[in-house]
């Protein structure tokens, strides 16, 4: 399978605990995005990496959130001191410029986080 | 600001055409995208259109873009039960090409 993969697919945690999610992009893609999707809504942008550099962060990304892409390949998203409002689907996407510069983003299956 | 709006629900009969509409606000968007999400699955890119085009056809899918009105539509010909899903419109925004999504249109196909 050469698509975007995410691990774990589901995570249940208690309020106040820390969680970490992993994303493995399509191998030749140098651009990586994290989004969050809550029930009944479309995905919302969280952060963007080009290779290992984190170039954009949404104001949705509070101080409790941190993302890394240490070698420009896989990425991790950590949430510290989780809150019930963090319950959502966390989606990862990767892209390259493409033939026409369309920068098509290909999404992984997501990690569903439930904070009790 | 950036905003994408879609109607929330559409019901069609199998074999009919479906038209899903979307409006966006960022006039500098260069590309607009349509994604499909089935229950329990990730987002699948269906098609996209460059802002200097007004129509793009891809098999059963036709995308129409009215840049003046900032209106985008997705037409699915000969709609099948397998087309039942949530369809998201998205505009590309900013120098790093993040996507701004609408809330999604749930398409229900009935016999």
Interface residues (C-beta under 8 A of the other chain):
Chain A: X4 X31 X33 X35 X40 X41 X42 X43 X44 X45 X48 X50 X55 X56 X91 X93 X95 X100 X102 X103 X104 X105 X106 X107 X108 X109 X110
Chain B: X4 X31 X33 X35 X41 X42 X43 X44 X45 X48 X50 X88 X90 X92 X94 X96 X97 X98 X99 X100 X101 X102 X103 X104
